[in-house]
Amino acid sequence: MMRIVIVGGGLSALRSAENLRKRGYEGELTVVADEPHLPYNRPPLSKEFLWGEATEDELAFGVPAEEADIEWKVGHSVVASNLDEKTLALSNGETLTYDGLVAATGVSSRRLPIPGPQEGRIVLRSLDDAISLKERLKPGARLVCLGAGFIGCEVARTARKVGCEVDIVAIDPVPMVVPLGKEVGAEVQRRHEHAGVRFHMGQSIAEMLGENRVEGVRLDDGTELPADFVLETVGSVPNTDWLSGNDLDLRNGVLTDAYLRCGAKPGVVAVGDVARFANPLFAADPLRIEHWQTAIDTTVFATATLMADLGLTHERPKPVSIMPWFWSDQGTVRMTSYGMLGIADSAEVVEGELNGECAVSYLRDGQPVGILLIGTEIKQRGARFKRQLAKARKEASAV
Ligand SMILES: Cc1cc2nc3c(=O)[nH]c(=O)nc-3n(C[C@H](O)[C@H](O)[C@H](O)COP(=O)(O)OP(=O)(O)OC[C@H]3O[C@@H](n4cnc5c(N)ncnc54)[C@H](O)[C@@H]3O)c2cc1C
């Protein structure tokens, strides 16, 4: 019997498995997942789960194991692969053969080599990380957050909500500068400062202070900040080690073709955070997109490709073309975005005021490439902004 193996145990792995069954795949379906949990929802890890509104059980996606007849090898990682021989080596010594392969291994938190004690340095990517962080978030606890991206700012506001002291240290001029730009980033910083978050921008941590565990940090300019723990949110590293040695382009994720295939041989596709692909709607270079919705959307295209490449359907696969979408809840700062803000070269407020509810259009060479909505009321009108952007992109990509 034919076998498809999905490597990874997150959202894109689960949706890949479900899509394959929906498309009529009846062969063996195995998911190899290194975390000890069945798939769960990550976004609440920096929000509802941390402040206690969502429980561990509520994060679980619910796996239709019996209906979909999926074998879950949970708690084992794939450590190596041979795409010519179609084999995978697992951490438990097992070798798996496959006919079709889905790479759905996501990313890991990037770590910086900083001298000083290691104990008390934490990251936030997995449920286990979130459980450990939650235990530390007590009223009066002192958190230093290294990095001012989405996850850093979300945790900072959650930590303020539970009564922690919070300092954010980041090398950038303003928080989330790459996707949001300087002006919007500065406004978001102002709102977080109003909620009591202290920012130390344009700086990094030169040294962790303390005897055996972190008791503080020294910044580049010599400033010392007390800390009970340091959360490091300085970006991510795609989990591609297991694919090395197969002549794939693994620079910043696994490069795919327009159908999300990787490598020269058919039968291997990539999905979710780990996949780097060109999105013709935005005429951009191949990029990875670390958004929840993209993890889902890519599985729709990739499973169609896989079914066709394995000769299981006569349906022709379609080249991937998606409208990226994300949300970020940072205390009272609620953001929703469509498109690819990060490739813009300018931004302008097109509705409302920057210091209130507003819509900000992001442009590249004068053409809209993204829209950011700040606020909960304007978010209700998201579908209209999304439609307008999609229309503009279709016209621009047809030129
Ligand atoms: C704290 C947090 C908050 C977020 N908030 C938002 C948000 O508000 N909005 C939004 O749009 N997105 C958000 N995201 C991003 C979103 O969760 C991701 O885009 C999504 O989870 C990607 O799914 P994935 O399946 O590609 O990767 P993942 O969910 O990372 O799953 C990959 C899985 O593969 C496993 N794995 C890795 N290597 C191997 C191996 N060799 N063998 C076996 N298994 C392996 C990993 O351990 C992991 O379990 C957030 C992410 C985090 C961490």
The ligand as an SDF file (V2000), in Angstrom:
LIG
                    3D

 53 58  0  0  0  0  0  0  0  0999 V2000
    3.6550   32.0450   20.8020 C   0  0  0  0  0  0  0  0  0  0  0  0
    3.1570   32.1480   19.3860 C   0  0  0  0  0  0  0  0  0  0  0  0
    2.1340   33.0300   19.0850 C   0  0  0  0  0  0  0  0  0  0  0  0
    1.6630   33.1420   17.7630 C   0  0  0  0  0  0  0  0  0  0  0  0
    0.6450   34.0220   17.5000 N   0  0  0  0  0  0  0  0  0  0  0  0
    0.1870   34.1510   16.2420 C   0  0  0  0  0  0  0  0  0  0  0  0
   -0.8680   35.0740   15.9400 C   0  0  0  0  0  0  0  0  0  0  0  0
   -1.3760   35.7730   16.8280 O   0  0  0  0  0  0  0  0  0  0  0  0
   -1.3000   35.1600   14.6560 N   0  0  0  0  0  0  0  0  0  0  0  0
   -0.7500   34.3980   13.6510 C   0  0  0  0  0  0  0  0  0  0  0  0
   -1.1650   34.5250   12.4710 O   0  0  0  0  0  0  0  0  0  0  0  0
    0.2540   33.5050   13.9080 N   0  0  0  0  0  0  0  0  0  0  0  0
    0.7300   33.3710   15.1700 C   0  0  0  0  0  0  0  0  0  0  0  0
    1.7390   32.4730   15.4420 N   0  0  0  0  0  0  0  0  0  0  0  0
    2.3210   31.7000   14.3310 C   0  0  0  0  0  0  0  0  0  0  0  0
    1.5510   30.4100   14.0540 C   0  0  0  0  0  0  0  0  0  0  0  0
    1.2970   29.7330   15.2520 O   0  0  0  0  0  0  0  0  0  0  0  0
    2.3840   29.5520   13.0970 C   0  0  0  0  0  0  0  0  0  0  0  0
    2.4410   30.2380   11.8610 O   0  0  0  0  0  0  0  0  0  0  0  0
    1.8560   28.1450   12.9050 C   0  0  0  0  0  0  0  0  0  0  0  0
    1.8460   27.4450   14.1190 O   0  0  0  0  0  0  0  0  0  0  0  0
    2.7170   27.3950   11.8900 C   0  0  0  0  0  0  0  0  0  0  0  0
    2.3250   26.0580   11.8110 O   0  0  0  0  0  0  0  0  0  0  0  0
    3.3520   24.9360   11.2820 P   0  0  0  0  0  0  0  0  0  0  0  0
    2.5960   23.6600   11.3410 O   0  0  0  0  0  0  0  0  0  0  0  0
    3.9680   25.3590   10.0050 O   0  0  0  0  0  0  0  0  0  0  0  0
    4.5370   24.9260   12.3470 O   0  0  0  0  0  0  0  0  0  0  0  0
    4.4970   24.5490   13.8760 P   0  0  0  0  0  0  0  0  0  0  0  0
    3.1820   24.8890   14.4720 O   0  0  0  0  0  0  0  0  0  0  0  0
    5.7260   25.1690   14.4780 O   0  0  0  0  0  0  0  0  0  0  0  0
    4.6630   22.9540   13.8950 O   0  0  0  0  0  0  0  0  0  0  0  0
    5.8570   22.3190   13.5010 C   0  0  0  0  0  0  0  0  0  0  0  0
    6.0370   21.0960   14.3670 C   0  0  0  0  0  0  0  0  0  0  0  0
    7.0440   20.2580   13.8010 O   0  0  0  0  0  0  0  0  0  0  0  0
    7.8790   19.7830   14.8530 C   0  0  0  0  0  0  0  0  0  0  0  0
    9.1820   19.3750   14.3000 N   0  0  0  0  0  0  0  0  0  0  0  0
   10.2270   20.1790   13.9910 C   0  0  0  0  0  0  0  0  0  0  0  0
   11.2540   19.4360   13.4980 N   0  0  0  0  0  0  0  0  0  0  0  0
   10.8350   18.1490   13.5040 C   0  0  0  0  0  0  0  0  0  0  0  0
   11.4520   16.9300   13.1070 C   0  0  0  0  0  0  0  0  0  0  0  0
   12.6860   16.8910   12.5770 N   0  0  0  0  0  0  0  0  0  0  0  0
   10.7540   15.7690   13.2690 N   0  0  0  0  0  0  0  0  0  0  0  0
    9.4720   15.8000   13.7640 C   0  0  0  0  0  0  0  0  0  0  0  0
    8.8500   16.9350   14.1610 N   0  0  0  0  0  0  0  0  0  0  0  0
    9.5190   18.0880   14.0180 C   0  0  0  0  0  0  0  0  0  0  0  0
    7.9620   20.9790   15.7800 C   0  0  0  0  0  0  0  0  0  0  0  0
    8.4120   20.6350   17.0670 O   0  0  0  0  0  0  0  0  0  0  0  0
    6.5010   21.4210   15.7770 C   0  0  0  0  0  0  0  0  0  0  0  0
    5.7530   20.6980   16.7090 O   0  0  0  0  0  0  0  0  0  0  0  0
    2.2360   32.3430   16.7390 C   0  0  0  0  0  0  0  0  0  0  0  0
    3.2810   31.4480   17.0530 C   0  0  0  0  0  0  0  0  0  0  0  0
    3.7360   31.3470   18.3540 C   0  0  0  0  0  0  0  0  0  0  0  0
    4.8670   30.3950   18.6910 C   0  0  0  0  0  0  0  0  0  0  0  0
  1  2  1  0
  2  3  1  0
  2 52  2  0
  3  4  2  0
  4  5  1  0
  4 50  1  0
  5  6  2  0
  6  7  1  0
  6 13  1  0
  7  8  2  0
  7  9  1  0
  9 10  1  0
 10 11  2  0
 10 12  1  0
 12 13  2  0
 13 14  1  0
 14 15  1  0
 14 50  1  0
 15 16  1  0
 16 17  1  0
 16 18  1  0
 18 19  1  0
 18 20  1  0
 20 21  1  0
 20 22  1  0
 22 23  1  0
 23 24  1  0
 24 25  2  0
 24 26  1  0
 24 27  1  0
 27 28  1  0
 28 29  2  0
 28 30  1  0
 28 31  1  0
 31 32  1  0
 32 33  1  0
 33 34  1  0
 33 48  1  0
 34 35  1  0
 35 36  1  0
 35 46  1  0
 36 37  1  0
 36 45  1  0
 37 38  2  0
 38 39  1  0
 39 40  1  0
 39 45  2  0
 40 41  1  0
 40 42  2  0
 42 43  1  0
 43 44  2  0
 44 45  1  0
 46 47  1  0
 46 48  1  0
 48 49  1  0
 50 51  2  0
 51 52  1  0
 52 53  1  0
M  END
$$$$
